[in-house]
Amino acid sequence: MAKKNLKVSALKFEISTNLDKVLEVLEKLKFIEHSDVFFESRAEDWIYSEPPEQDMDKVLKELGY
C-alpha cells in the first residue's frame, strides 16, 4: 500500500473546496501561468506533476496551514 502524503492530501482537499484561492496562490508564486480556461485542471495538473516539497510548503503556507 502506498504511503499517504498529508501535504498532497491537504492540497487536493483545497483544490476541491477552495479552487479560486488555490489558483490565486499558484499564480502568485508563479507555479502556473494565468489562464481564463481549464481552471480545475490547471491546479490538478500542478499537484499531479509531483512538485517539490518546498513548493508544496509555500502553497500551504499561503493558504494558511
Buried (B, 14 or more C-beta within 10 A) or exposed (E): EEEEEEBBEBBBEBBEEEBEBBBBBBBEEEBBEEEEEEBEEBBBEBBEEEBEEEBBEBBBEBBEE
